Structures are given as structure tokens and as C-alpha cells.
Amino acid sequence: MAGTAMDSFVVVWHVYRLPLLVALFALFVAARVYRQFQSRSKTTASSSVPASPRSQSPEKIVELAAPAEKVVAPPTTKDNAKLAAKPATGPKRVLGKKPAKTIGGRRPPVSFIQPLVFFASLTTTTERYANILLEDLRAAAAKRADLQNRERGILPPQIHDISYIDFDDFFTTVPQPPSTSPGTRYVYCILTPTYNIDTVLNTFLDHLNETHNDFRIDTAPLSKLAGYSVFGFGDKEEWPTEEEGFCSQAKEIDRWMAKLTGRKRAYPLGMGDVKNDAEVALKEWTSGLLDILDDILENGGLGEGVPGSGDALESDEEDAGNEEDQKENSASTMVDLEDIKMNGDTAAPIPVDFTTAGKATSVATEDTAKEMVPKTSPTYAALTKQGYSIVGSHSGVKICRWTKSALRGRGSCYKYSFYGIKSHLCMEATPSLSCSNKCIFCWRHGTNPVGTTWRWKVDSPELIFDGVKEGHYKKIKMMRGVPGVRAERFAEAMRIRHCALSLVGEPIFYPHINRFLDMLHSEHISSFLVCNAQHPDQLEALHRVTQLYVSIDASNRESLRKIDRPLHRDFWERFQRCLDILREKRHIQRTVFRLTLVKGFNVDDEVMGYANLVEKALPGLVEIKGVTYCGTSTSAGAGLTMQNVPFYEEISTFVVALNAELERRGLKYGLAAEHAHSCCVLIASERFHVNGKWHTRIDYERFFDLLEQEKRDGTSFAPEDYMKETEEWAYWGQGGFNPEDERVYRKTGKNKNKALEAAPES
């Protein structure tokens, strides 16, 4: 039976095999065709785009864009054709050009380019060339407006004389685009001559330098620009080559702008000889720049690695010729100065004396001592780059931003509200750049020496005193060309009245600190000395100062170790001994606790601990200030971020709680004054509360009279003898801003757009 069935199947197969095979093949082909049709339909639906750029309004594009600050520009017709032929998934196609960065899979938005022309000119020559550039840009904008759609293009250029603008408006922050056109991006075109005399260009270069190196500001605050380009004018008869100075200031501006913009050089630096080919060179440069502007509109940015875009390699090359950068880069990693080799020689690292008790002794002799900060060291290069003037081998001076603010009538620092110090009359200096702590919030990580004992060459107080005054006055004179500086305040600033010995390092570390203080007082310069409570012997031997600060950065041993990171192993014992000394001096010196609050480190649950310290030392005044984040990698490594910076409301809450705890203990303190925009509050002993009013200010002339009388006949005096009534606007709850000054708010949004719209276009 089995054989019969098999025979029958074979017979049937031989008879019908051809029709069966044909039917199976037809079914297979039909299935393949159906699958291909379905796949093509899905691909077409997923890659569909508007037929025209006008088919989507900017508002609709914003809604479709991925969540981000930027707005996605609509694709061109040419882009549509490419997208329609491109599958939704799969590998990227190489189009012969590195694509610009994308946001959420879409190209960055640039709907309009707004060129801003900046120039500086003494003889009107550069101004004339700037207006030529202005007309060429205006003509190009009009031409492209006719050829392109109305939703994208180059806007009519605006022009600004560097001598008349506020640098902060354009070269510390980037102008905000109009609310009606958020896709507008700015391109800076900077035209500058080169002079061998002191002009506004020197002030401008100093501003770019300080902005880049200011720890309060992002190192690349102009990175939101679409790009920048610089053109320099020079005289080859006077400076034949670039090495001899041809267009040297334009080169410097170009270099600093590369840093401030995050390497967004839109077009290479152009240079022209004013006695030969300046206009021709400018025309060629303008043509190349306009091509780049078109690329920005088309591609959403400069791209990466594009020649002239300021990529990383180019930045390294342009900095290689800079002597200071070479010195800085030669130290491949930032090192602590107890390990650094002084004088550039091959001597062994400086030993650090990690003492455990008693007085520290120095092992260096006058013959073997080396300079703390030799001119050939990376430390010297780094500090001078940050705006310091190094005096001798271990001292420094620098003017702060509050000094500049006060010169322009925009307000002084908290010391004016609390103690009557006008910032433009104050010199910030230190006789010792070295310190025995490595605080996490210090903004000079890796650039100031550290050590526990003085092991360096000692400069004379006369050399330091003359040097810091000369350096301070030199920096003040550089401010005379800054827009807004008041003539009467500039004249006042040429007579130093106060000295804050708190710049960097530990001033009390200097072996001849008392002689230096005597020299300050001999010229009726008040002294405000800040120490870190790690040098009790020097603190005990300290002569009278106008006001004595001790930094109290933590209320317990563990917090102090984490925040100040002291080098001394017996740091807590030293700290406690300094508090005892402060208590003994409270009737001779104006003593101040300086609390720097770091959220997450020394704020939470530490009110009781701080109250214990106040109860132990009984300082006359307690300053409470929020930490200023410096943004260094060292701080980040220690766990410090912007999240650790307290808001003023948090400072106020802490101050109220501390004051209540002091009151509960029967300690006679009260909330005396505040300076809200410094995030600083003052608690004062009731010793300074007389007839229902606070007297936290200082009568400086009275102080010097009493000091001279003490030297003549030995008559001692107390802090209450030279106190002065606090201004009511500085009281707690009043904000603390001097009503005689003008409060200037950063221009943002609509206000800044109005300022830009008001700028002349010709």
C-alpha cells in the first residue's frame, strides 16, 4: 500500500510540477513587490517636508523645534530635495563638508545676521575705512534681501566708536536678539589701527584681558556670537614687519577675541598698510567675510575645523608665540608652590614644615633663600596675566572691580556701607603672596605659593611700600580713558586713603609686617588686615591696625579641614589659640569675624557652632558673606559648584538665626547693617550702639590723631574712641546701596535691544 501511494504521488508530481512551480514563483514576486511598496510609503511619509520655506512661519518652527534656547531655521528648497531622497534612518551621508553642531537633530537656528562694526580712530583714518566697510555691508545686505526670502538674511549693519561705548555692553556679554526675531545672531567686525602711544586701545585690550581672566565671569562670555573678525591698519614705513610691530594691537585684539568667543573667528585677521594698499586689502577682506556670513546663514554656524573658524589647533598655534602663554603652558599641570622649583633651576623642591606644635622655625638663610615668585616662573606669568602687579619677589597689588565701579559712580563695596571706605580711595595689596591654607573657594588655585614657614628671600618694607603704591597708581591712571569715569573721583583716587591687606595670600606671614603697617600709618593710610587664624605667634605680636579681621570659615574641626584645607597638622589648635588672642585684643583693636558661607559645607546646622566661636572670642563685629564661586577645576575637585553659592535670602535667614542664638545666650549683639548686592550682612556688638544708633563706621582722622598721641606719650585708646555713626541707608533692611551713586543694572532683553536699535547706522 505504501508503495502504491508513493507511485501515485510521483505520477501526479510529474504531471503538475510545472504549473505548481510557476504559481509559487508568482506568489513570491507578488510578496516582494508588496513589501517594497509598503516600505516606500513609510519612508515618504517620514521624510516629508514643506514644499517651500514660506510654508512654515517662524512661530510654527519654534513649536516644532526640540526644547532648547535656539530656534530652528526652516530648510531651503535645495535642502528639501536632499531630505526627500534621504532615508529616515541609516548612516549619515558625507556631503564634502563637516556639518555644524545640531540641537535635537536639527540645525542651530540663524535667521538673521546682524553685523556690528567697531572702530577706534585718532586721526579719523580708521573711521573713514570703517564707514567704507559699513557701506559695503549695507549694500550686500540690501542685495541679499532681494535675492533671498524675507525670513532670513543679513540685516543693515550698525557702527560703534570704541571710545564712546560701554565695554560691558558688548565685550562682557553678548547683545540679546530682539524678541520678535530670536534667531538673530551678531557678528563683530572690529577695525583698529596700531599706535605706539597710550590710547583707548590699551584700555580696550586691558578690558578683554581682565574679562577673560576674571573668575566672576565665564572665560568665554562672547561664545553666543555667530562670529567675529578683526582688520588692522598699520604703517610699514615705521614698522616694516609684524615682528617689529606692524598691526600688533589688531593681532592682540584678535587673539583675545578668540579666547572670549570660544574660538569663533569668522574670517582670518586682515591687515592693510595705510600708505599703500589699505583700501584694497579691506575690500578683499570684506568680500571673504560676506561669503562666511552666507555660510553661517546656510549652515547655522561656522562649523568645526573649518579654516578660519578658530578651531582648537589654530588657537594653540596662535598662542604659541605669546611668551606668557609659553611660560604658563610649560607647567603642564598646576602645581602647589611648595613643590615648584624656584628661579627655574633644578634644585630640589622646597620642603614643607608640617609642624605639630609650638613655633615654626625657618631653615633658610639669607644666602640660600630663593625668591617666592621669580620673574621666570609660571606663577609670575599667571599672576600678571590675571591683572596683578608683582612687587619685589613676594608682594602684589591689584585694583578690584569695585574700585572701577566707584570711579564711575556706580557704587562702592560693602566696606563703604559698614565702615565708610570709598572703594576708589582703597588700595588692595599684600606683602605676602604665600598662604598656609588651600581654601576651596580661593580663586587663585595654583597661582599663589603655599607653605607653613617663611623660606624665601625677604624684601624690605620700603621696597614693598613704594612698589604697591606705584603699581596701584599706575592701574588707576589706566582708568582715565574708560567711559563714565568721573573726573572728581579720578582726582580723588590719586591719593590712597585705605589699604586692604587681603588681596591673596597671608599678609601676617610677612616677617616685617609691623614695619610695613607703620609706613602705611605714617602717610595716614588706614589698614584693614585679614588673617586666616593659622599664625598665632604673628597675630599676638601684631601692632595696632585700623581693623583686624580673622577668617572664620567653619565652626568645627572637620568643616574647617574640608573648607580651608590647612597645611598645618595642628590647624585646629592654632585656630583656637588665635580666638583667644582675639579676645585679649578686643579692647585695643577693632576685631572682626569674617564668615564665608558655603552652602552644603558650613551653613546647615552650624549656627550653634558659630555662636560658640563668637562667645569665645567676643569680636566687635561679625561679617557674614556668601561665597563667590571661582569656577576653577580645583574647586570642582573639592566638591564646590554653583550649587554651593547661597542666595541672599539664605544668608539673611542664617544671620537672623545666628543673631537670635547670640541674644538667647545673653551676648549683646544686634543686626547693624547690610550690603545686599554683595550678599553681606553685619552683626555688631552693642559697644557700637550709642543713643539708639549704630556707630560701625570709622572716624579715620580721629584714629590717626589717637595713634600719634599713643606714640608720643603712650596713651592707649579703644575701638569706641574712633567710631562714627552708620548711615541710615546702610542699616539692616535698607539694602545698603549709597543713594549718591547710580545703581546700574545689566541691560538685557528689551532694554538692551532698544539701546542697539538706537545705535547709529552711519
VENVENWO-V369128 format. One line per field, one symbol per residue. psi: psi as a letter, one per 20 degrees, with the letter a starting at -180 (. if undefined). A space follows every 50 residues. Layout:
BEGIN
psi=???
END
This chain:
BEGIN
psi=gghggghghgggghgjhghggggghgggggggggghggghggggghjprq hqhiiprhghhghiqqorhrppqqqrhghggghhipqhrrqqqojjppqr qqokiqqqpohqpopoppqpphjjghhghhhggghghgghggghhhhrri iqapqpqqqpphijrohhhhjhrpqpqqhimijpqqppoppqapqkroah hghghhggghghjpiiqqimikiiqhrrqppqproihgnhrhhjjpkhhh ggghghhhghikllohqqpqqqoijfkghghgggggghghhhhhhghgij aiapjppiilrgghghghihipgghggghhnhqpqqiiiqoqjjakrqqp qpnnqhraqqqqiqrhhiqrqgnqhjqhggggghhjjqoppcijrrqqqr hhghghhjkjqrahhgggikophijpporpioiqqjrmqhjpjkpiiqqq rhqokrqoqqhgggghghgghghghghiihjppippghhgghijophqoo mkgqanhihphkhhhghhhghhkloqpopprjkjmhghhhiprprhpoqp pnirirggghhhghlqhphkhhggghhhhghhhhihigqoqppopopopi gkgpkjggghhggghghlqhqoppqqqopijqhgghhijpahiioqrhhh gggggggghhhhhhijpnrrogrqngjjlpqppqqihjopkjqqmirpng hhghghghhhhgjjorrrhiikrqpqqhiiqpiigjpoiirpopqppqcg ghhhhghiqqi.
END
